[in-house]
Amino acid sequence: MSAIRRHCRRVSQRDPFRFPVATATVGIMRCRPIPSFAAVLLALAGPALADVTLELTDADSALEDDLRAASRLFDIDTPASQPAQDVIAAARADYARLLAVLYDAGYFGPDVSIRLDGREADGISPFRTPGAIRDAAITVTAGRPFRLGVAEIGPTAPRTELPEGFAAGAPAGTRVLRQAAEAAIAEWRSEGHATASVADQRITARHDAAELDARITLAPGPVASFGALTPRGHERMRAAAIERIAGLPVGERFDPETLDRVAARLRDSGAFTSVGLVEQPLAPDESLPIRADLVEAPLRRLGFGAEIESSGGATLSAYWLHRNLFGGAERLRFDTEIGGIAAEDGGIDATASARYTIPAVPTPDTRLGFGATLEHLDDDSYELDRIELSVGLDHWFSDRLTGALALDLSHAQITDRFSRRNVTMLSLPAGLTWDNRDDDFDATEGAYASAEIAPFAIADDGAGARLTFDARGYRSFGERDATTLAARLQLGTVEGGDTTRLPPDWLFFSGGAGTVRGQSYQSLGAMQGATPTGGRSFAGASLELRQDIFGAFGAVAFADIGQIGAEALWQGSSDWHAGAGLGLRYDTPVGPIRLDIATPVSGTGSSGDLYLYIGIGQAF
């Protein structure tokens, strides 16, 4: 008996994720079930083993790779070192797993043999297993690739776009059948038919013509509305707060994108480590209740950070976070940072801040925040002590686009080459951020752009505005996308206000890890008469080529350039400097550890100087 025949059985026509096949007699093959949609979503296997072999005929090497990846025999340790029953179990499971790969690729007349020490695996009695198994040999004859003879699915929603491969004459395979059914059901659901499903499928493999006929019938179901949200698994969170944060529009027409946004709101609250939304059976009024399965995050979190820059010194930071202060995902966070430790110029900088945020105020996609900051900056050209109070809103327009609006009131005591003065400032920063990067700390694809305008008024000294822009792009290529090209553009300008009255850190400097590596920290500024100060405009660009080397190690080559202008909007005279260097990266669960060495290329720095930078996360 063929090793495949024992796996043939009739499957219920009501199962929307499994296709039975009626076949003609071809050799010893009589019935070959096409496995379920779920079964063809296969896990990747481990590396191949010397004493497990696979021989494939009638197909290319790409299919052989897929078969190896699907086989459990290639995923276990050396068979000779495994209990015989474990090897036999893996071999028996491989019949269905290998068939799933073959059917996925459009081979519906295969022959699969799995021999353990020369004996067919499905012929080994579970009551008389050998003491050990030394060799496993898999032999697969793929047969002819099938094409679609009939490709029908319906009824479909008006705007349904089926896969191009779901057409008569196209290569057959369970993958394209699954994609067609998923696309049709997804469109019905987007039209409000929450319970759309496969009602019937008639799949026939005609072996004489090597064709597969597929007729799939859908049941759209009624147009549903959102019912009530029922949270489950919460302990400290209040149910009413969960419903407010989720923002499920009860009574409105069902929409899967709205449901995705509900889940995102709950995740973004930071109060949960796991969020799962489960659609319940339709109620008699055709409303769809939703159950939220939640796992609450630990209440508190403590974090630390460190960076080292040879000219700017070391920076140490720490924070303490409470995720759910009053049972409504209210967050209280304290941050502290000490910088300039052992810096070449200037003294110690210190910052302490507190921020309290409330989610879903005033809308489910908006967060209200209050902040307070104490700051001491001791730079080579100025010394500043400041207290700042703020209130603001963060709003999520979409998964990629966010906005922020705040009102900041600050009072600073400043000592610089101009004078010793007190500055009271009121500002209204507003910003937008677009972010579709695949990873915040180690991006390989996507883009990031952030723009902010901060109108300000200084007591007894007029008003103005500060504008900043930061754009980054990432593209990977090469074998296994092991090479990444990353680019960054930074712009900034200050319009209005007296330069001698503005807080020095509202002006622009260049040099150091955040702008131009290979130049001393904030070494490039502007001149106010004969007095050095920050500039009113800034432009900077960075380019990195990142290469995976082996294991967790990577290498980087980079170049940075920066420009500072004395006047706003990049008018008038300006000065430029640049740096370049090489770096190493080591991947960790919290992001890559970064080590860069850079040297000046142009500008005031000496070409023989070397600057070292160490931190966590990519430079940008």
Secondary structure, DSSP 8 states (H G I E B T S, - for coil): --TTGGG-----TT-TT-B-EEE--BTTB----B--TGGGS--------TTEEEEEESS-HHHHHHHHHH-SGGGSS-GGGS-HHHHHHHHHHHHHHHHHHHHHTTB-S-EEEEEETTEEGGGS-TTS--S----EEEEEE---B-EEEEEEEES--TT----TTSSTTSB--HHHHHHHHHHHHHHHHHTT-TT-EEEEEEEEEETTTTEEEEEEEEE-----EEEEEEEES-SSS-HHHHHHHH---TTSB--HHHHHHHHHHHHHTSSEEEEEEEE----TTSEEEEEEEEEE--SEEEEEEEEEETTTEEEEEEEEEES-SSSS--EEEEEEEEEEET-SSS--EEEEEEEEEEESSSSTTEEEEEEEEEEEEE-SSEEEEEEEEEEEEEEESSSSEEEEEEEEEEEEEEEESS-EEEEEEEE--EEEEEE--S-SSS--SEEEEEEEEEEEEETTS-EEEEEEEEEEEEEEESGGG-EEEEEEEEEEEEEES-TTTS-GGGSB-B-STTS-TTS-TT-B-EEETTEEE-BSEEEEEEEEEEEEEETTEEEEEEEEEEEEESSGGG-S-EEEEEEEEEEEEE--TT--EEEEEEEEEESSS-TT--EEEEEES---
